[in-house]
Amino acid sequence: ALLGRIVTIPYFPLSGDMLKGIVKLQLNLIKRRVADNHNAELTYTDGLIDHIVGRCNDPDSGGRMIDNIITNTLLPDLARQFLNRSMDHAEFKTVVVDNVDGEYRYSIN
């Protein structure tokens, strides 16, 4: 009787394009937060997207790994950059986030 009530839902790993789409959605949320809280424009490069997707090598984690990478590495580092600017009383209007050789690079003007 139990087997008759079970509905099987197949699990398919996310493709690279789907992972890139999830990364862009997450980064666009950060972009909106930067615009709302700092009145600045945040942009990101394809190198950053490729780096984040490249670190998602566990097919079982799906999009959760993207959130972990952004929340635990990118956001704290970006917040440090903003705090340093705030402590120096420096204003900024544009922020470009890139990844070069596995390191986040920021261009804040």
C-alpha positions in Angstrom: 0.0 0.0 0.0 2.9 2.4 0.8 4.6 1.9 -2.6 1.3 2.7 -4.3 1.3 6.1 -2.6 4.9 7.1 -3.3 5.5 9.4 -6.2 9.0 9.1 -7.7 10.6 12.4 -8.6 13.8 11.9 -10.6 16.8 14.0 -9.6 18.9 15.5 -12.3 22.1 17.4 -11.5 22.1 21.1 -12.5 23.9 21.9 -15.7 26.6 24.6 -15.9 24.2 27.0 -17.5 21.7 26.5 -14.7 24.4 27.1 -12.1 25.5 30.3 -13.9 21.9 31.4 -13.8 21.6 30.8 -10.1 24.9 32.7 -9.5 23.6 35.6 -11.5 20.4 35.7 -9.5 22.3 35.7 -6.2 24.7 38.4 -7.4 21.8 40.5 -8.6 20.4 40.4 -5.1 23.7 41.7 -3.8 23.7 44.3 -6.5 20.2 45.5 -5.4 21.4 45.7 -1.8 24.4 47.7 -2.7 22.3 50.1 -4.7 19.7 50.5 -1.8 22.2 50.7 1.1 25.1 52.6 -0.5 23.7 54.3 -3.5 26.3 52.7 -5.7 26.3 50.4 -8.7 27.8 46.9 -8.3 28.9 45.0 -11.4 30.6 41.7 -11.7 32.6 39.9 -14.4 32.2 36.6 -16.1 35.4 35.5 -14.4 33.6 35.8 -11.0 30.7 33.7 -12.3 33.0 31.1 -13.7 35.0 30.9 -10.5 31.9 30.4 -8.3 30.4 27.8 -10.7 33.9 26.1 -10.9 33.8 25.6 -7.1 30.5 23.9 -7.2 31.9 20.5 -7.9 29.5 18.4 -5.8 26.5 17.5 -8.0 24.5 16.5 -4.9 24.6 20.0 -3.4 23.0 21.8 -6.4 22.5 25.5 -5.9 23.1 25.3 -2.1 26.9 25.4 -2.7 26.5 28.7 -4.6 24.9 30.3 -1.6 27.6 29.0 0.7 30.4 30.3 -1.4 28.8 33.8 -1.8 27.7 34.0 1.9 30.9 32.7 3.4 33.6 34.2 1.1 32.4 37.0 -1.2 30.0 38.9 1.1 32.4 39.1 4.2 35.2 40.3 1.9 33.0 42.8 0.2 31.7 44.1 3.5 35.3 44.6 4.7 35.9 46.7 1.6 32.9 48.8 2.3 33.7 49.2 6.0 37.3 50.3 5.2 35.9 52.9 2.9 33.4 54.1 5.5 36.1 54.4 8.1 38.1 56.6 5.7 35.0 58.6 5.0 35.4 57.8 1.3 32.4 57.7 -0.9 32.1 55.4 -3.9 29.7 55.1 -6.8 30.8 52.0 -8.6 32.0 48.6 -7.5 33.4 46.0 -9.8 33.9 42.5 -8.5 36.2 40.1 -10.4 38.1 36.9 -9.6 41.7 36.6 -10.8 43.6 33.4 -10.0 41.2 32.3 -7.3 41.2 35.7 -5.5 38.5 38.3 -5.4 39.4 41.6 -6.8 37.5 44.8 -6.2 37.6 48.1 -8.0 35.8 50.6 -5.9 35.5 54.2 -7.2 
